[in-house]
Amino acid sequence: MRNTFSEALYEAAKNDPSIYIVVADISPAGSMAQFSTEYPDRFINVGVAEQSMIGICAGLALKGCQPFAYTIATFSLYRPFEFIRDDLGYQNLPVTVVGMGAGIIYSTLGGTHHTQEDIAIAGAIPNMQILAPCDPLECIDATKYCATQKTGPIYLRIGKAGEPVVTENAAEPWKFGKLRYITRGTDVCVMSYGVIMKQAKEVADTLRAQGNSVSLVSAHTLKPLDRDGIADALKSHNKVIVIEEHAPQGGLAPQTKQIAWDIRATCDLHTFTLKDAFIHNYGSHDDLLAAHGISVDKILSSIG
Amino acid sequence: MSESTPSQNFDPVASRKRCRKFRKRILEISQQVMALHIGSAFSCTEIVECIYFSLMRNGPSHNSPDTFLMSKGHGCMIQYVILESMGILSRQDLDQYCTPEGRLGCHPDYGNPGIEASTGSLGHGLSMAIGMAIAEKGFGKDGIIYAVLSDGELQEGSTWEAIMMASSLNVDNLVVFIDNNDFQSLGRTSETHPSFYPVDDKFTAFGWEAVEVEGHDTQKIFETVTSRSGTKPLAVICKTTKGKGISYMENIPIWHYRSPNPEEYLIGLKELDEQRS
């Protein structure tokens, strides 16, 4: 997904001289290297200096530029948090903070490289928008939005590499701020975002094979959240399953529960999140997800 | 780099007169609202006056190609009274300072007239100034970015990230003033952080041009900036006195934030009047 992001950003940036890419000592993936060669004045590597990365982006935006700050999610969002809050949120500047390898994708690097709370933290900042594309195709749409919008700051949560395409024949196009039905059904709704859409799709496919009419939904815009769309999904399905690679607080799952309460939803609602606990074990991404209860088998056995 | 051409020849008498006027106006406002950071504003009065009236082209106006950023946001009262004097902020704006009806608070808020960035949390301004300077060059403009930092602000790690980057990024259209009044909340900086001095060496080590000047001498500030090489970012280390201009305030930490009572106010006005040259 990071290569797809880089390609989409390169395409946008080569036609828009106001787009800058400010990175913090991270190898320029894919087309970003090409961008840095072709447009060296608009590719800035601040080094291991994430506060400065955000501050420089703010200064660029204050003068009318459209900057992207890019590094591993934990360093792009957590380390310079107060700069993101004050410089980007408070001043409401159109800067995109890209959190690459978000969630627990860096599954062998330990907790210092995990972002289990990023949606909650970014979402708590007024003016902040949050996008979490579920596959490379959604990443293109999300990046195009980030490159052209002037609404305010964005936290763009992306994966790393190897994510499968799941939206190629989606029932609906990507639209900022709206739930996206990848498939439409009437019995069960499986809702997720980000790179674990792969597991969500497996859950949906299995349920469909068992004879259910299944919706698979990408909640790619976490803020502003499509509350009406979620309410509709809760009303129009017998069972709603939310799967997210995020702590139990502040993400899609608790917000969906809140909406369900507000509308007095009568469907079954199952949520699967990471635990409220740091991860001290290692292995593959799937291994770590499973350790926190997120695997296709566990989800299927839990929902009965 | 592009040449910055200050809009007028330097007039030291007019500059001193303006500084006195601005201090008196700040004293006047201190009688309506207690939250003022008066000592911090008096510390950088000459620096900010020089930037606005002698260094920025077209002065403090909406159409200056140059930019002023008050990184030590708590000193913004001097910025407010200068913007008021030029009609960018109104008297009503200042009358309603820190009131529910007003729009001006103790720290600059982006979106208010003449305010180029929101500050207040120390250590943010320099990175933003660098970003602005890069943008100016990227757009092919010749704007100069002027920023004022406090010396306490130099203790923020983020400031050193930015100092490291400015020269590395060849940001030669950036002029930074350090309001080196030697005070922060818990005492003299030279006593709490003696290894921090001399300051100019630190900037020079990171590839800046750095010059130390008497920070209440606007002519020297002006001459230092206009005679810079223009090939590097410039740091002007301004040796200043916190609370400058009012004897009972000078170098007394309580005047970082306290406002004078009516009796002290009259004494302050009298002292300023006696400084007429």
Chai-1 contact restraints between the chains, C-beta under 6 A:
chainA,res_idxA,chainB,res_idxB,connection_type,confidence,min_distance_angstrom,max_distance_angstrom,comment,restraint_id
A,V46,B,M165,contact,1.0,0.0,6.0,A-B,restraint_1
A,A49,B,E161,contact,1.0,0.0,6.0,A-B,restraint_2
A,Q51,B,S158,contact,1.0,0.0,6.0,A-B,restraint_3
A,Q51,B,E161,contact,1.0,0.0,6.0,A-B,restraint_4
A,S52,B,S127,contact,1.0,0.0,6.0,A-B,restraint_5
A,S52,B,E161,contact,1.0,0.0,6.0,A-B,restraint_6
A,S52,B,A162,contact,1.0,0.0,6.0,A-B,restraint_7
A,S52,B,M165,contact,1.0,0.0,6.0,A-B,restraint_8
A,G55,B,H124,contact,1.0,0.0,6.0,A-B,restraint_9
A,G55,B,S127,contact,1.0,0.0,6.0,A-B,restraint_10
A,G55,B,M128,contact,1.0,0.0,6.0,A-B,restraint_11
A,I56,B,S127,contact,1.0,0.0,6.0,A-B,restraint_12
A,I56,B,I130,contact,1.0,0.0,6.0,A-B,restraint_13
A,I56,B,G131,contact,1.0,0.0,6.0,A-B,restraint_14
A,A58,B,M128,contact,1.0,0.0,6.0,A-B,restraint_15
A,G59,B,M128,contact,1.0,0.0,6.0,A-B,restraint_16
A,G59,B,G131,contact,1.0,0.0,6.0,A-B,restraint_17
A,G59,B,M132,contact,1.0,0.0,6.0,A-B,restraint_18
A,L60,B,G131,contact,1.0,0.0,6.0,A-B,restraint_19
A,L60,B,A135,contact,1.0,0.0,6.0,A-B,restraint_20
A,L62,B,A117,contact,1.0,0.0,6.0,A-B,restraint_21
A,L62,B,M132,contact,1.0,0.0,6.0,A-B,restraint_22
A,K63,B,M132,contact,1.0,0.0,6.0,A-B,restraint_23
A,K63,B,A135,contact,1.0,0.0,6.0,A-B,restraint_24
A,C65,B,A135,contact,1.0,0.0,6.0,A-B,restraint_25
A,D86,B,S121,contact,1.0,0.0,6.0,A-B,restraint_26
A,D87,B,H124,contact,1.0,0.0,6.0,A-B,restraint_27
A,Y90,B,S118,contact,1.0,0.0,6.0,A-B,restraint_28
A,Q91,B,Y110,contact,1.0,0.0,6.0,A-B,restraint_29
A,Q91,B,S118,contact,1.0,0.0,6.0,A-B,restraint_30
